[in-house]
Amino acid sequence: MVEAESVQRRTEPSWHTAQWHTPSDGISHLDDFKRDSRTENQAKTIRQKGEESPAYQQLALAASRVDSVPVAICTEKEVWTHYSLSSDTVALFRKADTHQENLVIATTKKLEADGLVNFITVNEVRYITEYDQVTAVGLFNSHVKTHLLLFANKGSKEYSELKKALGALAPDFTDKFLFVLIDGAVKSNSRSLGYFGLKSRDLPRVGIYDGDADTKWLLPAGEVSTERVRDFCHSFLRGELQVSRHYGNAKVTPADIYYNLSRLTIQIFIHDSNKGER
């Protein structure tokens, strides 16, 4: 049987609170398992033992602390095969870049709730991700290297509306762009704005950073509408931005766009080297 907690929906359809219940509340087969993966990020554990197992107990504790990510327990071998898993594993499924991040329980020296919370939070990538030193790890570990950057001042009247509007647009560009929100009101982000020739008073604005070519483009000033941003993204995908002179395209490095990338690199190194200790 596949076992899972029931999920209580919040007002926003892509956010959930994980609640743990009895095995009778679980999902019974692969189709149900797939339908339950409705959120941007979802953590599941594949296990062989019952609820008394340490892995189950620690995941339950972690689930109560990371309420933005629903959690399911699965023992159905058909599901294991579908997700290329052969042993007890905690897997985080992301929709923004169609990525599956696995933590194989047998390879961890010590499985604790703190480590599971860290595993989930540093690997979360949402349809629109607010940039900070924690979310940066998931963003830069993703195979999607092109970022649609929304520069906006948190607390401004446009901030929440733009975040919601572009968050709704992002699924149309799954596996093509990561939508990243950079708060212009944060002092450390002034460097990011500077490389686009922007100051906090100029916001909101939208840019694209191509990590493969280390190149940036800035959407001309004007209303930041869903239609303009969609056209901007399609212009990049069609190769039009790459030959245009009207978008301020220039060569940059990741450190130019994202402040303190050297510290981020250290974080990623520590994250990777400690995988066996979670």
C-alpha positions as CSV (number, residue, x, y, z in Angstrom):
1,M,0.0,0.0,0.0
2,V,1.0,3.6,-0.5
3,E,0.7,5.7,2.6
4,A,0.5,9.5,2.7
5,E,-0.6,12.3,4.9
6,S,-3.6,14.3,4.0
7,V,-2.9,17.8,2.7
8,Q,-4.7,20.9,3.9
9,R,-4.9,23.6,1.2
10,R,-4.2,27.2,1.8
11,T,-5.9,30.1,0.0
12,E,-3.1,30.0,-2.7
13,P,-3.5,26.7,-4.7
14,S,0.2,26.0,-4.9
15,W,0.9,26.1,-1.1
16,H,0.0,23.3,1.3
17,T,0.3,22.4,5.0
18,A,1.5,18.8,5.6
19,Q,-0.5,16.9,8.2
20,W,0.3,13.3,9.2
21,H,-2.6,10.8,9.6
22,T,-3.1,7.1,9.8
23,P,-2.2,4.7,6.9
24,S,-5.9,4.4,6.0
25,D,-5.7,8.0,4.7
26,G,-3.1,7.1,2.2
27,I,-2.9,6.8,-1.6
28,S,-3.5,3.4,-3.1
29,H,-1.7,3.4,-6.5
30,L,0.6,5.2,-8.9
31,D,-2.1,7.4,-10.6
32,D,-3.2,8.7,-7.2
33,F,0.4,9.2,-6.3
34,K,0.9,11.4,-9.4
35,R,-2.3,13.3,-8.8
36,D,-1.2,14.2,-5.3
37,S,1.9,15.9,-6.8
38,R,0.1,19.2,-7.4
39,T,2.4,21.6,-5.6
40,E,5.6,23.3,-6.8
41,N,7.8,21.2,-4.4
42,Q,6.9,17.9,-2.8
43,A,8.9,15.6,-0.6
44,K,8.2,11.9,-0.5
45,T,9.9,9.1,1.2
46,I,10.1,5.5,-0.2
47,R,10.3,3.1,2.7
48,Q,10.2,-0.6,3.5
49,K,9.3,-0.6,7.2
50,G,6.3,0.6,9.2
51,E,5.6,3.8,11.0
52,E,7.9,2.7,13.8
53,S,10.9,3.2,11.5
54,P,13.3,6.1,12.4
55,A,13.1,7.5,8.9
56,Y,9.3,7.8,9.1
57,Q,9.5,9.4,12.5
58,Q,12.2,12.0,11.5
59,L,10.4,12.8,8.3
60,A,7.2,13.4,10.2
61,L,9.0,15.8,12.5
62,A,10.5,17.6,9.5
63,A,7.1,17.8,7.8
64,S,5.7,19.7,10.8
65,R,8.4,22.3,10.4
66,V,8.3,22.8,6.6
67,D,4.7,23.4,6.0
68,S,5.1,24.8,2.5
69,V,6.0,21.3,1.2
70,P,3.6,18.4,1.5
71,V,5.0,15.0,2.3
72,A,3.9,11.5,1.4
73,I,5.0,8.0,2.4
74,C,5.2,5.3,-0.3
75,T,5.8,1.6,-0.2
76,E,4.3,0.8,-3.6
77,K,7.0,-0.8,-5.8
78,E,5.4,0.5,-9.0
79,V,6.0,4.0,-7.8
80,W,9.6,3.2,-6.9
81,T,10.2,2.0,-10.4
82,H,8.5,5.0,-12.0
83,Y,10.9,7.3,-10.1
84,S,14.0,5.1,-10.6
85,L,14.3,4.4,-6.9
86,S,15.5,1.0,-5.5
87,S,16.0,1.7,-1.7
88,D,14.7,3.9,1.1
89,T,14.9,7.4,-0.2
90,V,13.6,10.9,0.6
91,A,12.9,12.6,-2.8
92,L,12.1,16.2,-3.4
93,F,10.1,16.8,-6.6
94,R,10.3,20.3,-8.2
95,K,8.0,21.4,-11.0
96,A,9.8,24.6,-12.0
97,D,12.7,22.7,-13.5
98,T,11.2,19.1,-13.5
99,H,13.9,18.0,-11.1
100,Q,14.0,15.2,-8.6
101,E,16.5,15.6,-5.8
102,N,17.2,12.3,-3.9
103,L,18.5,11.7,-0.4
104,V,19.2,8.0,-0.2
105,I,18.7,7.0,3.5
106,A,21.3,4.2,3.4
107,T,24.1,6.7,2.5
108,T,23.3,9.0,5.4
109,K,25.4,8.6,8.6
110,K,22.7,10.2,10.8
111,L,19.1,10.8,9.7
112,E,17.6,13.6,11.7
113,A,14.7,16.0,11.3
114,D,17.2,19.0,11.2
115,G,19.0,17.4,8.3
116,L,15.8,16.7,6.4
117,V,14.6,20.3,6.9
118,N,17.9,21.5,5.5
119,F,17.7,19.1,2.6
120,I,14.2,20.4,1.7
121,T,14.8,24.1,2.1
122,V,18.1,24.4,0.3
123,N,16.8,22.4,-2.7
124,E,13.4,24.2,-3.0
125,V,12.9,26.0,-6.3
126,R,9.5,27.6,-6.8
127,Y,7.7,28.9,-9.9
128,I,8.9,32.3,-8.6
129,T,11.7,32.1,-6.1
130,E,12.7,34.9,-3.8
131,Y,16.4,35.2,-4.0
132,D,18.5,34.9,-0.7
133,Q,21.5,32.9,0.4
134,V,19.4,29.8,1.1
135,T,17.3,29.6,-2.1
136,A,20.5,30.4,-4.1
137,V,21.7,26.9,-3.6
138,G,18.7,25.3,-5.4
139,L,18.8,28.0,-8.1
140,F,22.5,27.5,-9.0
141,N,22.3,23.7,-8.7
142,S,19.5,23.6,-11.2
143,H,20.1,22.4,-14.8
144,V,18.0,25.4,-16.0
145,K,20.6,28.2,-16.3
146,T,18.4,31.0,-17.7
147,H,16.8,33.3,-15.1
148,L,13.9,35.7,-15.6
149,L,14.7,38.3,-13.0
150,L,12.0,40.5,-11.4
151,F,13.5,43.4,-9.6
152,A,10.9,44.9,-7.2
153,N,10.9,46.6,-3.8
154,K,9.3,44.5,-1.1
155,G,6.6,46.5,0.6
156,S,5.7,48.5,-2.5
157,K,2.2,48.3,-3.8
158,E,3.3,46.4,-6.9
159,Y,5.3,43.8,-5.2
160,S,2.7,41.2,-4.2
161,E,0.7,41.8,-7.5
162,L,3.8,41.2,-9.7
163,K,4.9,38.2,-7.7
164,K,1.5,36.6,-8.1
165,A,1.2,37.5,-11.8
166,L,4.7,36.3,-12.8
167,G,4.3,33.3,-10.6
168,A,1.2,32.4,-12.6
169,L,3.2,32.9,-15.8
170,A,6.2,30.8,-14.8
171,P,4.6,27.4,-15.4
172,D,4.4,28.3,-19.1
173,F,8.2,28.4,-19.2
174,T,8.9,25.2,-17.1
175,D,12.4,23.9,-17.8
176,K,13.2,27.0,-19.9
177,F,13.5,29.8,-17.3
178,L,13.7,30.0,-13.5
179,F,11.7,33.0,-12.3
180,V,13.7,34.8,-9.6
181,L,12.4,37.7,-7.5
182,I,15.2,40.1,-6.3
183,D,14.1,42.5,-3.5
184,G,15.5,45.9,-4.5
185,A,14.9,47.2,-0.9
186,V,17.6,44.8,0.4
187,K,20.9,46.7,0.5
188,S,23.0,43.7,-0.5
189,N,21.0,43.4,-3.7
190,S,22.1,46.9,-4.9
191,R,25.0,45.2,-6.7
192,S,22.6,43.1,-8.7
193,L,20.6,46.1,-9.7
194,G,23.8,48.0,-10.6
195,Y,24.8,45.5,-13.2
196,F,21.5,46.2,-15.0
197,G,22.1,49.9,-14.6
198,L,19.2,50.1,-12.1
199,K,18.6,51.8,-8.7
200,S,15.9,51.0,-6.2
201,R,13.9,54.0,-7.4
202,D,13.8,52.6,-10.9
203,L,11.8,49.5,-9.9
204,P,10.0,47.4,-10.8
205,R,11.9,46.1,-13.8
206,V,12.5,42.8,-15.5
207,G,15.7,41.3,-16.9
208,I,17.0,38.0,-18.2
209,Y,20.3,36.4,-17.2
210,D,21.6,33.5,-19.4
211,G,24.0,31.5,-17.3
212,D,25.3,29.5,-20.2
213,A,26.4,32.6,-22.2
214,D,27.0,34.8,-19.1
215,T,24.9,37.5,-20.8
216,K,22.1,39.8,-19.5
217,W,19.2,41.7,-21.1
218,L,16.9,44.3,-19.6
219,L,13.3,44.8,-20.6
220,P,12.8,48.5,-21.6
221,A,11.1,50.7,-19.0
222,G,7.3,50.6,-19.0
223,E,4.5,48.6,-17.5
224,V,5.6,45.2,-16.2
225,S,2.7,43.3,-17.6
226,T,2.3,39.6,-18.1
227,E,2.0,40.1,-21.9
228,R,5.3,42.1,-22.0
229,V,7.2,39.6,-19.9
230,R,5.8,36.7,-21.9
231,D,6.9,38.4,-25.2
232,F,10.3,39.1,-23.6
233,C,10.8,35.4,-22.7
234,H,9.7,34.3,-26.2
235,S,12.1,36.8,-27.8
236,F,14.9,35.1,-25.9
237,L,13.8,31.6,-26.8
238,R,13.5,32.6,-30.5
239,G,17.1,34.1,-30.4
240,E,15.9,37.6,-31.1
241,L,17.4,39.2,-27.9
242,Q,20.8,37.7,-28.7
243,V,21.1,39.8,-31.9
244,S,19.2,42.9,-30.7
245,R,20.8,46.2,-29.6
246,H,17.7,47.4,-27.8
247,Y,17.8,45.4,-24.5
248,G,21.1,46.5,-23.0
249,N,22.7,43.1,-23.6
250,A,26.2,42.7,-22.1
251,K,28.5,40.0,-20.9
252,V,28.4,39.4,-17.2
253,T,29.3,36.7,-14.7
254,P,27.0,35.0,-12.1
255,A,28.9,37.0,-9.4
256,D,27.9,40.2,-11.2
257,I,24.2,39.4,-11.0
258,Y,24.0,37.7,-7.6
259,Y,25.7,39.3,-4.6
260,N,28.2,37.3,-2.5
261,L,28.4,34.5,-5.0
262,S,31.7,33.5,-3.4
263,R,29.9,32.8,-0.2
264,L,27.2,30.9,-2.2
265,T,29.9,28.7,-3.7
266,I,31.1,27.8,-0.3
267,Q,27.5,27.0,0.8
268,I,27.1,24.7,-2.2
269,F,30.4,23.0,-1.5
270,I,29.4,22.4,2.2
271,H,25.9,21.3,1.1
272,D,27.4,18.7,-1.3
273,S,30.1,17.4,1.0
274,N,27.8,17.0,3.9
275,K,25.1,15.0,2.0
276,G,26.3,11.8,3.7
277,E,25.8,13.4,7.1
278,R,22.2,14.2,6.9
